Structure formats: structure tokens, C-alpha cells
Amino acid sequence: MFGIRGIGSLFHLAYALGHSDRFDAQAERLRAVVAFTVLPSAVLHGVTASLAVRPRTGTGS
């Protein structure tokens, strides 16, 4: 479902929030930014991938 960059973003966010108190004040904003970057990206890539495969195979998702 998620690509390497999406999983990496989630991992690095969790690591940073779990290992440092520096980001506590911005934790909710950072989670929101990562979520609203990764989730639409996954949806967009899923839609465009199915559209790209359909003309070649004659099937869609």
C-alpha cells in the first residue's frame, strides 16, 4: 500500500517523536503533515497505476 518513501516518512517521524523531546510541541502538526502527504500520495499512485495498466492489459483494478 505504501511505498518506500511513505513508510520511511512514517518511520522517521515515529523515531524522532519517540527519541527526543524537542518535537513535543509540534508533534500533532508533524503527524498531520506526514499523514496528509503520505495518504493522498498512496491514493493518487493507486489511481494512476490502475489507469496506466488498463490500456496495456485490457483490465482495470
mmCIF file of the N, C-alpha and C atoms, coordinates in Angstrom:
data_MODEL
# 
_entry.id   MODEL 
# 
loop_
_atom_site.group_PDB 
_atom_site.id 
_atom_site.type_symbol 
_atom_site.label_atom_id 
_atom_site.label_alt_id 
_atom_site.label_comp_id 
_atom_site.label_asym_id 
_atom_site.label_entity_id 
_atom_site.label_seq_id 
_atom_site.pdbx_PDB_ins_code 
_atom_site.Cartn_x 
_atom_site.Cartn_y 
_atom_site.Cartn_z 
_atom_site.occupancy 
_atom_site.B_iso_or_equiv 
_atom_site.pdbx_formal_charge 
_atom_site.auth_seq_id 
_atom_site.auth_comp_id 
_atom_site.auth_asym_id 
_atom_site.auth_atom_id 
_atom_site.pdbx_PDB_model_num 
ATOM 1   N N  . MET A 1 1  ? 0.815  -1.183 0.000   1.00 0.00 ? 1  MET A N  1 
ATOM 2   C CA . MET A 1 1  ? 0.000  0.000  0.000   1.00 0.00 ? 1  MET A CA 1 
ATOM 3   C C  . MET A 1 1  ? 0.870  1.262  0.000   1.00 0.00 ? 1  MET A C  1 
ATOM 4   N N  . PHE A 1 2  ? 1.889  1.299  0.840   1.00 0.00 ? 2  PHE A N  1 
ATOM 5   C CA . PHE A 1 2  ? 2.750  2.469  0.904   1.00 0.00 ? 2  PHE A CA 1 
ATOM 6   C C  . PHE A 1 2  ? 4.078  2.148  0.250   1.00 0.00 ? 2  PHE A C  1 
ATOM 7   N N  . GLY A 1 3  ? 4.654  3.156  -0.375  1.00 0.00 ? 3  GLY A N  1 
ATOM 8   C CA . GLY A 1 3  ? 5.963  2.991  -0.971  1.00 0.00 ? 3  GLY A CA 1 
ATOM 9   C C  . GLY A 1 3  ? 7.060  3.190  0.066   1.00 0.00 ? 3  GLY A C  1 
ATOM 10  N N  . ILE A 1 4  ? 8.275  3.060  -0.395  1.00 0.00 ? 4  ILE A N  1 
ATOM 11  C CA . ILE A 1 4  ? 9.425  3.163  0.497   1.00 0.00 ? 4  ILE A CA 1 
ATOM 12  C C  . ILE A 1 4  ? 9.536  4.557  1.123   1.00 0.00 ? 4  ILE A C  1 
ATOM 13  N N  . ARG A 1 5  ? 9.182  5.567  0.394   1.00 0.00 ? 5  ARG A N  1 
ATOM 14  C CA . ARG A 1 5  ? 9.251  6.921  0.951   1.00 0.00 ? 5  ARG A CA 1 
ATOM 15  C C  . ARG A 1 5  ? 8.154  7.170  1.973   1.00 0.00 ? 5  ARG A C  1 
ATOM 16  N N  . GLY A 1 6  ? 6.971  6.632  1.726   1.00 0.00 ? 6  GLY A N  1 
ATOM 17  C CA . GLY A 1 6  ? 5.884  6.785  2.686   1.00 0.00 ? 6  GLY A CA 1 
ATOM 18  C C  . GLY A 1 6  ? 6.179  6.062  3.993   1.00 0.00 ? 6  GLY A C  1 
ATOM 19  N N  . ILE A 1 7  ? 6.633  4.818  3.887   1.00 0.00 ? 7  ILE A N  1 
ATOM 20  C CA . ILE A 1 7  ? 6.992  4.057  5.084   1.00 0.00 ? 7  ILE A CA 1 
ATOM 21  C C  . ILE A 1 7  ? 8.165  4.729  5.786   1.00 0.00 ? 7  ILE A C  1 
ATOM 22  N N  . GLY A 1 8  ? 9.125  5.223  5.016   1.00 0.00 ? 8  GLY A N  1 
ATOM 23  C CA . GLY A 1 8  ? 10.265 5.922  5.603   1.00 0.00 ? 8  GLY A CA 1 
ATOM 24  C C  . GLY A 1 8  ? 9.840  7.169  6.350   1.00 0.00 ? 8  GLY A C  1 
ATOM 25  N N  . SER A 1 9  ? 8.910  7.908  5.789   1.00 0.00 ? 9  SER A N  1 
ATOM 26  C CA . SER A 1 9  ? 8.410  9.114  6.457   1.00 0.00 ? 9  SER A CA 1 
ATOM 27  C C  . SER A 1 9  ? 7.735  8.760  7.777   1.00 0.00 ? 9  SER A C  1 
ATOM 28  N N  . LEU A 1 10 ? 6.911  7.722  7.761   1.00 0.00 ? 10 LEU A N  1 
ATOM 29  C CA . LEU A 1 10 ? 6.243  7.292  8.987   1.00 0.00 ? 10 LEU A CA 1 
ATOM 30  C C  . LEU A 1 10 ? 7.254  6.804  10.024  1.00 0.00 ? 10 LEU A C  1 
ATOM 31  N N  . PHE A 1 11 ? 8.227  6.033  9.578   1.00 0.00 ? 11 PHE A N  1 
ATOM 32  C CA . PHE A 1 11 ? 9.251  5.520  10.491  1.00 0.00 ? 11 PHE A CA 1 
ATOM 33  C C  . PHE A 1 11 ? 10.068 6.652  11.104  1.00 0.00 ? 11 PHE A C  1 
ATOM 34  N N  . HIS A 1 12 ? 10.537 7.573  10.275  1.00 0.00 ? 12 HIS A N  1 
ATOM 35  C CA . HIS A 1 12 ? 11.365 8.661  10.788  1.00 0.00 ? 12 HIS A CA 1 
ATOM 36  C C  . HIS A 1 12 ? 10.584 9.571  11.730  1.00 0.00 ? 12 HIS A C  1 
ATOM 37  N N  . LEU A 1 13 ? 9.327  9.792  11.435  1.00 0.00 ? 13 LEU A N  1 
ATOM 38  C CA . LEU A 1 13 ? 8.504  10.589 12.334  1.00 0.00 ? 13 LEU A CA 1 
ATOM 39  C C  . LEU A 1 13 ? 8.364  9.883  13.681  1.00 0.00 ? 13 LEU A C  1 
ATOM 40  N N  . ALA A 1 14 ? 8.035  8.604  13.652  1.00 0.00 ? 14 ALA A N  1 
ATOM 41  C CA . ALA A 1 14 ? 7.887  7.846  14.901  1.00 0.00 ? 14 ALA A CA 1 
ATOM 42  C C  . ALA A 1 14 ? 9.198  7.808  15.676  1.00 0.00 ? 14 ALA A C  1 
ATOM 43  N N  . TYR A 1 15 ? 10.299 7.635  14.982  1.00 0.00 ? 15 TYR A N  1 
ATOM 44  C CA . TYR A 1 15 ? 11.611 7.596  15.629  1.00 0.00 ? 15 TYR A CA 1 
ATOM 45  C C  . TYR A 1 15 ? 11.935 8.942  16.277  1.00 0.00 ? 15 TYR A C  1 
ATOM 46  N N  . ALA A 1 16 ? 11.724 10.016 15.548  1.00 0.00 ? 16 ALA A N  1 
ATOM 47  C CA . ALA A 1 16 ? 12.030 11.349 16.076  1.00 0.00 ? 16 ALA A CA 1 
ATOM 48  C C  . ALA A 1 16 ? 11.160 11.676 17.278  1.00 0.00 ? 16 ALA A C  1 
ATOM 49  N N  . LEU A 1 17 ? 9.874  11.355 17.203  1.00 0.00 ? 17 LEU A N  1 
ATOM 50  C CA . LEU A 1 17 ? 8.977  11.657 18.313  1.00 0.00 ? 17 LEU A CA 1 
ATOM 51  C C  . LEU A 1 17 ? 9.234  10.761 19.518  1.00 0.00 ? 17 LEU A C  1 
ATOM 52  N N  . GLY A 1 18 ? 9.720  9.562  19.274  1.00 0.00 ? 18 GLY A N  1 
ATOM 53  C CA . GLY A 1 18 ? 9.982  8.625  20.363  1.00 0.00 ? 18 GLY A CA 1 
ATOM 54  C C  . GLY A 1 18 ? 11.321 8.790  21.043  1.00 0.00 ? 18 GLY A C  1 
ATOM 55  N N  . HIS A 1 19 ? 12.267 9.440  20.370  1.00 0.00 ? 19 HIS A N  1 
ATOM 56  C CA . HIS A 1 19 ? 13.625 9.530  20.899  1.00 0.00 ? 19 HIS A CA 1 
ATOM 57  C C  . HIS A 1 19 ? 14.062 10.932 21.286  1.00 0.00 ? 19 HIS A C  1 
ATOM 58  N N  . SER A 1 20 ? 13.190 11.881 21.177  1.00 0.00 ? 20 SER A N  1 
ATOM 59  C CA . SER A 1 20 ? 13.573 13.251 21.503  1.00 0.00 ? 20 SER A CA 1 
ATOM 60  C C  . SER A 1 20 ? 12.365 14.016 22.012  1.00 0.00 ? 20 SER A C  1 
ATOM 61  N N  . ASP A 1 21 ? 12.616 14.898 22.952  1.00 0.00 ? 21 ASP A N  1 
ATOM 62  C CA . ASP A 1 21 ? 11.557 15.764 23.463  1.00 0.00 ? 21 ASP A CA 1 
ATOM 63  C C  . ASP A 1 21 ? 11.493 17.081 22.695  1.00 0.00 ? 21 ASP A C  1 
ATOM 64  N N  . ARG A 1 22 ? 12.415 17.270 21.763  1.00 0.00 ? 22 ARG A N  1 
ATOM 65  C CA . ARG A 1 22 ? 12.469 18.528 21.003  1.00 0.00 ? 22 ARG A CA 1 
ATOM 66  C C  . ARG A 1 22 ? 11.202 18.810 20.216  1.00 0.00 ? 22 ARG A C  1 
ATOM 67  N N  . PHE A 1 23 ? 10.524 17.758 19.789  1.00 0.00 ? 23 PHE A N  1 
ATOM 68  C CA . PHE A 1 23 ? 9.407  17.919 18.856  1.00 0.00 ? 23 PHE A CA 1 
ATOM 69  C C  . PHE A 1 23 ? 8.040  17.791 19.524  1.00 0.00 ? 23 PHE A C  1 
ATOM 70  N N  . ASP A 1 24 ? 8.011  17.715 20.846  1.00 0.00 ? 24 ASP A N  1 
ATOM 71  C CA . ASP A 1 24 ? 6.730  17.510 21.536  1.00 0.00 ? 24 ASP A CA 1 
ATOM 72  C C  . ASP A 1 24 ? 5.717  18.605 21.225  1.00 0.00 ? 24 ASP A C  1 
ATOM 73  N N  . ALA A 1 25 ? 6.173  19.839 21.155  1.00 0.00 ? 25 ALA A N  1 
ATOM 74  C CA . ALA A 1 25 ? 5.250  20.955 20.907  1.00 0.00 ? 25 ALA A CA 1 
ATOM 75  C C  . ALA A 1 25 ? 4.658  20.901 19.501  1.00 0.00 ? 25 ALA A C  1 
ATOM 76  N N  . GLN A 1 26 ? 5.387  20.325 18.553  1.00 0.00 ? 26 GLN A N  1 
ATOM 77  C CA . GLN A 1 26 ? 4.930  20.265 17.169  1.00 0.00 ? 26 GLN A CA 1 
ATOM 78  C C  . GLN A 1 26 ? 4.466  18.869 16.754  1.00 0.00 ? 26 GLN A C  1 
ATOM 79  N N  . ALA A 1 27 ? 4.336  17.947 17.699  1.00 0.00 ? 27 ALA A N  1 
ATOM 80  C CA . ALA A 1 27 ? 4.052  16.546 17.361  1.00 0.00 ? 27 ALA A CA 1 
ATOM 81  C C  . ALA A 1 27 ? 2.771  16.385 16.554  1.00 0.00 ? 27 ALA A C  1 
ATOM 82  N N  . GLU A 1 28 ? 1.696  17.025 16.975  1.00 0.00 ? 28 GLU A N  1 
ATOM 83  C CA . GLU A 1 28 ? 0.430  16.875 16.253  1.00 0.00 ? 28 GLU A CA 1 
ATOM 84  C C  . GLU A 1 28 ? 0.511  17.449 14.851  1.00 0.00 ? 28 GLU A C  1 
ATOM 85  N N  . ARG A 1 29 ? 1.160  18.586 14.704  1.00 0.00 ? 29 ARG A N  1 
ATOM 86  C CA . ARG A 1 29 ? 1.309  19.183 13.374  1.00 0.00 ? 29 ARG A CA 1 
ATOM 87  C C  . ARG A 1 29 ? 2.176  18.307 12.473  1.00 0.00 ? 29 ARG A C  1 
ATOM 88  N N  . LEU A 1 30 ? 3.246  17.756 13.021  1.00 0.00 ? 30 LEU A N  1 
ATOM 89  C CA . LEU A 1 30 ? 4.111  16.877 12.233  1.00 0.00 ? 30 LEU A CA 1 
ATOM 90  C C  . LEU A 1 30 ? 3.361  15.621 11.794  1.00 0.00 ? 30 LEU A C  1 
ATOM 91  N N  . ARG A 1 31 ? 2.582  15.043 12.697  1.00 0.00 ? 31 ARG A N  1 
ATOM 92  C CA . ARG A 1 31 ? 1.779  13.867 12.319  1.00 0.00 ? 31 ARG A CA 1 
ATOM 93  C C  . ARG A 1 31 ? 0.796  14.202 11.207  1.00 0.00 ? 31 ARG A C  1 
ATOM 94  N N  . ALA A 1 32 ? 0.169  15.354 11.309  1.00 0.00 ? 32 ALA A N  1 
ATOM 95  C CA . ALA A 1 32 ? -0.806 15.759 10.295  1.00 0.00 ? 32 ALA A CA 1 
ATOM 96  C C  . ALA A 1 32 ? -0.132 15.984 8.942   1.00 0.00 ? 32 ALA A C  1 
ATOM 97  N N  . VAL A 1 33 ? 1.010  16.627 8.947   1.00 0.00 ? 33 VAL A N  1 
ATOM 98  C CA . VAL A 1 33 ? 1.720  16.891 7.690   1.00 0.00 ? 33 VAL A CA 1 
ATOM 99  C C  . VAL A 1 33 ? 2.127  15.577 7.020   1.00 0.00 ? 33 VAL A C  1 
ATOM 100 N N  . VAL A 1 34 ? 2.682  14.661 7.807   1.00 0.00 ? 34 VAL A N  1 
ATOM 101 C CA . VAL A 1 34 ? 3.096  13.375 7.234   1.00 0.00 ? 34 VAL A CA 1 
ATOM 102 C C  . VAL A 1 34 ? 1.880  12.596 6.735   1.00 0.00 ? 34 VAL A C  1 
ATOM 103 N N  . ALA A 1 35 ? 0.815  12.558 7.525   1.00 0.00 ? 35 ALA A N  1 
ATOM 104 C CA . ALA A 1 35 ? -0.382 11.815 7.123   1.00 0.00 ? 35 ALA A CA 1 
ATOM 105 C C  . ALA A 1 35 ? -1.000 12.398 5.857   1.00 0.00 ? 35 ALA A C  1 
ATOM 106 N N  . PHE A 1 36 ? -1.115 13.721 5.792   1.00 0.00 ? 36 PHE A N  1 
ATOM 107 C CA . PHE A 1 36 ? -1.734 14.343 4.623   1.00 0.00 ? 36 PHE A CA 1 
ATOM 108 C C  . PHE A 1 36 ? -0.804 14.413 3.423   1.00 0.00 ? 36 PHE A C  1 
ATOM 109 N N  . THR A 1 37 ? 0.434  13.957 3.590   1.00 0.00 ? 37 THR A N  1 
ATOM 110 C CA . THR A 1 37 ? 1.343  13.815 2.462   1.00 0.00 ? 37 THR A CA 1 
ATOM 111 C C  . THR A 1 37 ? 1.354  12.372 1.971   1.00 0.00 ? 37 THR A C  1 
ATOM 112 N N  . VAL A 1 38 ? 1.451  11.432 2.890   1.00 0.00 ? 38 VAL A N  1 
ATOM 113 C CA . VAL A 1 38 ? 1.579  10.019 2.528   1.00 0.00 ? 38 VAL A CA 1 
ATOM 114 C C  . VAL A 1 38 ? 0.256  9.431  2.024   1.00 0.00 ? 38 VAL A C  1 
ATOM 115 N N  . LEU A 1 39 ? -0.835 9.681  2.713   1.00 0.00 ? 39 LEU A N  1 
ATOM 116 C CA . LEU A 1 39 ? -2.112 9.061  2.322   1.00 0.00 ? 39 LEU A CA 1 
ATOM 117 C C  . LEU A 1 39 ? -2.605 9.512  0.946   1.00 0.00 ? 39 LEU A C  1 
ATOM 118 N N  . PRO A 1 40 ? -2.654 10.821 0.654   1.00 0.00 ? 40 PRO A N  1 
ATOM 119 C CA . PRO A 1 40 ? -3.064 11.200 -0.708  1.00 0.00 ? 40 PRO A CA 1 
ATOM 120 C C  . PRO A 1 40 ? -2.100 10.691 -1.778  1.00 0.00 ? 40 PRO A C  1 
ATOM 121 N N  . SER A 1 41 ? -0.835 10.608 -1.433  1.00 0.00 ? 41 SER A N  1 
ATOM 122 C CA . SER A 1 41 ? 0.139  10.081 -2.384  1.00 0.00 ? 41 SER A CA 1 
ATOM 123 C C  . SER A 1 41 ? -0.166 8.623  -2.717  1.00 0.00 ? 41 SER A C  1 
ATOM 124 N N  . ALA A 1 42 ? -0.486 7.833  -1.707  1.00 0.00 ? 42 ALA A N  1 
ATOM 125 C CA . ALA A 1 42 ? -0.823 6.427  -1.940  1.00 0.00 ? 42 ALA A CA 1 
ATOM 126 C C  . ALA A 1 42 ? -2.078 6.302  -2.796  1.00 0.00 ? 42 ALA A C  1 
ATOM 127 N N  . VAL A 1 43 ? -3.083 7.112  -2.517  1.00 0.00 ? 43 VAL A N  1 
ATOM 128 C CA . VAL A 1 43 ? -4.319 7.080  -3.309  1.00 0.00 ? 43 VAL A CA 1 
ATOM 129 C C  . VAL A 1 43 ? -4.040 7.498  -4.745  1.00 0.00 ? 43 VAL A C  1 
ATOM 130 N N  . LEU A 1 44 ? -3.318 8.585  -4.920  1.00 0.00 ? 44 LEU A N  1 
ATOM 131 C CA . LEU A 1 44 ? -3.004 9.077  -6.259  1.00 0.00 ? 44 LEU A CA 1 
ATOM 132 C C  . LEU A 1 44 ? -2.212 8.053  -7.057  1.00 0.00 ? 44 LEU A C  1 
ATOM 133 N N  . HIS A 1 45 ? -1.217 7.441  -6.441  1.00 0.00 ? 45 HIS A N  1 
ATOM 134 C CA . HIS A 1 45 ? -0.439 6.433  -7.151  1.00 0.00 ? 45 HIS A CA 1 
ATOM 135 C C  . HIS A 1 45 ? -1.278 5.205  -7.481  1.00 0.00 ? 45 HIS A C  1 
ATOM 136 N N  . GLY A 1 46 ? -2.194 4.835  -6.585  1.00 0.00 ? 46 GLY A N  1 
ATOM 137 C CA . GLY A 1 46 ? -3.076 3.704  -6.877  1.00 0.00 ? 46 GLY A CA 1 
ATOM 138 C C  . GLY A 1 46 ? -3.986 3.977  -8.059  1.00 0.00 ? 46 GLY A C  1 
ATOM 139 N N  . VAL A 1 47 ? -4.538 5.165  -8.115  1.00 0.00 ? 47 VAL A N  1 
ATOM 140 C CA . VAL A 1 47 ? -5.431 5.533  -9.225  1.00 0.00 ? 47 VAL A CA 1 
ATOM 141 C C  . VAL A 1 47 ? -4.660 5.595  -10.538 1.00 0.00 ? 47 VAL A C  1 
ATOM 142 N N  . THR A 1 48 ? -3.530 6.271  -10.522 1.00 0.00 ? 48 THR A N  1 
ATOM 143 C CA . THR A 1 48 ? -2.774 6.417  -11.769 1.00 0.00 ? 48 THR A CA 1 
ATOM 144 C C  . THR A 1 48 ? -2.179 5.088  -12.223 1.00 0.00 ? 48 THR A C  1 
ATOM 145 N N  . ALA A 1 49 ? -1.823 4.212  -11.282 1.00 0.00 ? 49 ALA A N  1 
ATOM 146 C CA . ALA A 1 49 ? -1.293 2.905  -11.671 1.00 0.00 ? 49 ALA A CA 1 
ATOM 147 C C  . ALA A 1 49 ? -2.374 2.078  -12.364 1.00 0.00 ? 49 ALA A C  1 
ATOM 148 N N  . SER A 1 50 ? -3.588 2.105  -11.832 1.00 0.00 ? 50 SER A N  1 
ATOM 149 C CA . SER A 1 50 ? -4.651 1.325  -12.479 1.00 0.00 ? 50 SER A CA 1 
ATOM 150 C C  . SER A 1 50 ? -4.999 1.904  -13.849 1.00 0.00 ? 50 SER A C  1 
ATOM 151 N N  . LEU A 1 51 ? -4.936 3.211  -13.988 1.00 0.00 ? 51 LEU A N  1 
ATOM 152 C CA . LEU A 1 51 ? -5.194 3.821  -15.292 1.00 0.00 ? 51 LEU A CA 1 
ATOM 153 C C  . LEU A 1 51 ? -4.081 3.492  -16.293 1.00 0.00 ? 51 LEU A C  1 
ATOM 154 N N  . ALA A 1 52 ? -2.865 3.374  -15.807 1.00 0.00 ? 52 ALA A N  1 
ATOM 155 C CA . ALA A 1 52 ? -1.741 3.059  -16.689 1.00 0.00 ? 52 ALA A CA 1 
ATOM 156 C C  . ALA A 1 52 ? -1.765 1.599  -17.123 1.00 0.00 ? 52 ALA A C  1 
ATOM 157 N N  . VAL A 1 53 ? -2.250 0.708  -16.269 1.00 0.00 ? 53 VAL A N  1 
ATOM 158 C CA . VAL A 1 53 ? -2.269 -0.721 -16.590 1.00 0.00 ? 53 VAL A CA 1 
ATOM 159 C C  . VAL A 1 53 ? -3.436 -1.064 -17.517 1.00 0.00 ? 53 VAL A C  1 
ATOM 160 N N  . ARG A 1 54 ? -4.546 -0.395 -17.367 1.00 0.00 ? 54 ARG A N  1 
ATOM 161 C CA . ARG A 1 54 ? -5.747 -0.716 -18.135 1.00 0.00 ? 54 ARG A CA 1 
ATOM 162 C C  . ARG A 1 54 ? -5.520 -0.746 -19.646 1.00 0.00 ? 54 ARG A C  1 
ATOM 163 N N  . PRO A 1 55 ? -4.879 0.252  -20.278 1.00 0.00 ? 55 PRO A N  1 
ATOM 164 C CA . PRO A 1 55 ? -4.713 0.186  -21.731 1.00 0.00 ? 55 PRO A CA 1 
ATOM 165 C C  . PRO A 1 55 ? -3.810 -0.957 -22.204 1.00 0.00 ? 55 PRO A C  1 
ATOM 166 N N  . ARG A 1 56 ? -2.890 -1.368 -21.361 1.00 0.00 ? 56 ARG A N  1 
ATOM 167 C CA . ARG A 1 56 ? -1.957 -2.405 -21.780 1.00 0.00 ? 56 ARG A CA 1 
ATOM 168 C C  . ARG A 1 56 ? -2.539 -3.810 -21.636 1.00 0.00 ? 56 ARG A C  1 
ATOM 169 N N  . THR A 1 57 ? -3.339 -4.037 -20.609 1.00 0.00 ? 57 THR A N  1 
ATOM 170 C CA . THR A 1 57 ? -3.810 -5.396 -20.347 1.00 0.00 ? 57 THR A CA 1 
ATOM 171 C C  . THR A 1 57 ? -5.269 -5.604 -20.690 1.00 0.00 ? 57 THR A C  1 
ATOM 172 N N  . GLY A 1 58 ? -5.984 -4.516 -20.871 1.00 0.00 ? 58 GLY A N  1 
ATOM 173 C CA . GLY A 1 58 ? -7.403 -4.624 -21.155 1.00 0.00 ? 58 GLY A CA 1 
ATOM 174 C C  . GLY A 1 58 ? -8.241 -4.796 -19.911 1.00 0.00 ? 58 GLY A C  1 
ATOM 175 N N  . THR A 1 59 ? -7.590 -4.716 -18.736 1.00 0.00 ? 59 THR A N  1 
ATOM 176 C CA . THR A 1 59 ? -8.316 -4.836 -17.470 1.00 0.00 ? 59 THR A CA 1 
ATOM 177 C C  . THR A 1 59 ? -7.963 -3.654 -16.588 1.00 0.00 ? 59 THR A C  1 
ATOM 178 N N  . GLY A 1 60 ? -8.797 -3.380 -15.663 1.00 0.00 ? 60 GLY A N  1 
ATOM 179 C CA . GLY A 1 60 ? -8.545 -2.359 -14.644 1.00 0.00 ? 60 GLY A CA 1 
ATOM 180 C C  . GLY A 1 60 ? -8.436 -3.036 -13.300 1.00 0.00 ? 60 GLY A C  1 
ATOM 181 N N  . SER A 1 61 ? -8.304 -2.267 -12.261 1.00 0.00 ? 61 SER A N  1 
ATOM 182 C CA . SER A 1 61 ? -8.223 -2.871 -10.934 1.00 0.00 ? 61 SER A CA 1 
ATOM 183 C C  . SER A 1 61 ? -9.589 -3.315 -10.538 1.00 0.00 ? 61 SER A C  1 
# 
